Amino acid sequence: MTTASPNLKTELALLLLLATLWGASYSFIKLGVATIPPITLIAARTVIAGTLLLLVIRARGLAMPRDGGNWGSFLIQACLNSVVPFTLIAWAERSVDAGMAAILNSTTPIFAFLLTVCLTRHEAVTARKTIGVVAGIAGTCLIIGVEAFGGFGQELGAQLAIVAATVCYAGAAIFGKRFTGLDPTIPAAGSLLCGAAILIPLSLLIDAPWTLTPSSQSVAALLGLSVFSTALAFAIYFRLVRTLGSVGTTAQAYLRVPIGVAIGVVFLGESLTASAWAGFACVIVGVAAMTIPAKPRPALA
């Protein structure tokens, strides 16, 4: 009992750190896309972070796998965890506030649970989790706004892109469980390098990055996003998938919401509407119901 407690405290501390790193990523992205196109921003993010992790792996005396099976899995993980969701969020944040993106993206545990129920079916459907799903979806609808149902929401496409990115993250948390036999930095580096291999050609073809003149603020945001919110965060993420499981790891979603909103309010001067605050509350309740373990009932005598 005495040895398990410090380990649990360490994992929970890492979960909080991961929430902080990913909570800050929305503000980094908002500043980055101000002068850097989304595809180029994410291509640079993946190649910088992947290279840093590769250097860490070499320094630790580890080696990347050489078999096609692992690299095929890295490629799938890259699409689920970086290429598609990173690009969708970066594109969306050209019109959506960082705090709003953080709230919408916090519904990952809800979609992770729905995917496990529909696909792997190893999660039991309980009343508490059902309430969590309903609350989370209701919160998402409140955040997007009633006008979205009429198709007149100016930011509807961007908001739905963030929700689609959230579904990708949920799938990545489930798929990432297959890397439990590897050191956490290896699938992190492998998936990021695969993502860079996909995004760099797209950046060259679409954005012609040699013609861009990004601001120093956007470049600084890109570096912060790559080093802290990607390289370091991914290494922690794959460790937590191994120690806490996919659903437990996605619990950082409700921790990063207030962090992401607070950073957007303090540093970017953002604000939320009344319906967004109501949706924020529903999402927090829903995600908490999905991720906080229920207390075991005492056995009858």
Rosetta blueprint (number, residue, H / E / L):
1 M L
2 T L
3 T L
4 A H
5 S H
6 P H
7 N H
8 L H
9 K H
10 T H
11 E H
12 L H
13 A H
14 L H
15 L H
16 L H
17 L H
18 L H
19 A H
20 T H
21 L H
22 W H
23 G H
24 A H
25 S H
26 Y H
27 S H
28 F H
29 I H
30 K H
31 L H
32 G H
33 V L
34 A L
35 T L
36 I L
37 P L
38 P H
39 I H
40 T H
41 L H
42 I H
43 A H
44 A H
45 R H
46 T H
47 V H
48 I H
49 A H
50 G H
51 T H
52 L H
53 L H
54 L H
55 L H
56 V H
57 I H
58 R H
59 A H
60 R L
61 G L
62 L L
63 A L
64 M L
65 P L
66 R L
67 D L
68 G H
69 G H
70 N H
71 W H
72 G H
73 S H
74 F H
75 L H
76 I H
77 Q H
78 A H
79 C H
80 L H
81 N H
82 S H
83 V H
84 V H
85 P H
86 F H
87 T H
88 L H
89 I H
90 A H
91 W H
92 A H
93 E L
94 R L
95 S L
96 V L
97 D L
98 A H
99 G H
100 M H
101 A H
102 A H
103 I H
104 L H
105 N H
106 S L
107 T L
108 T H
109 P H
110 I H
111 F H
112 A H
113 F H
114 L H
115 L H
116 T H
117 V H
118 C H
119 L H
120 T H
121 R L
122 H L
123 E L
124 A L
125 V L
126 T L
127 A H
128 R H
129 K H
130 T H
131 I H
132 G H
133 V H
134 V H
135 A H
136 G H
137 I H
138 A H
139 G H
140 T H
141 C H
142 L H
143 I H
144 I H
145 G L
146 V H
147 E H
148 A H
149 F H
150 G H
151 G L
152 F L
153 G L
154 Q L
155 E L
156 L H
157 G H
158 A H
159 Q H
160 L H
161 A H
162 I H
163 V H
164 A H
165 A H
166 T H
167 V H
168 C H
169 Y H
170 A H
171 G H
172 A H
173 A H
174 I H
175 F H
176 G H
177 K H
178 R H
179 F H
180 T L
181 G L
182 L L
183 D L
184 P L
185 T H
186 I H
187 P H
188 A H
189 A H
190 G H
191 S H
192 L H
193 L H
194 C H
195 G H
196 A H
197 A H
198 I H
199 L H
200 I H
201 P H
202 L H
203 S H
204 L H
205 L H
206 I H
207 D L
208 A L
209 P H
210 W H
211 T H
212 L L
213 T L
214 P L
215 S L
216 S H
217 Q H
218 S H
219 V H
220 A H
221 A H
222 L H
223 L H
224 G H
225 L H
226 S H
227 V H
228 F H
229 S H
230 T H
231 A H
232 L H
233 A H
234 F H
235 A H
236 I H
237 Y H
238 F H
239 R H
240 L H
241 V H
242 R H
243 T H
244 L H
245 G H
246 S H
247 V H
248 G H
249 T H
250 T L
251 A L
252 Q H
253 A H
254 Y H
255 L H
256 R H
257 V H
258 P H
259 I H
260 G H
261 V H
262 A H
263 I H
264 G H
265 V H
266 V H
267 F H
268 L H
269 G L
270 E L
271 S L
272 L L
273 T L
274 A H
275 S H
276 A H
277 W H
278 A H
279 G H
280 F H
281 A H
282 C H
283 V H
284 I H
285 V H
286 G H
287 V H
288 A H
289 A H
290 M H
291 T H
292 I L
293 P L
294 A L
295 K L
296 P L
297 R L
298 P L
299 A L
300 L L
301 A L
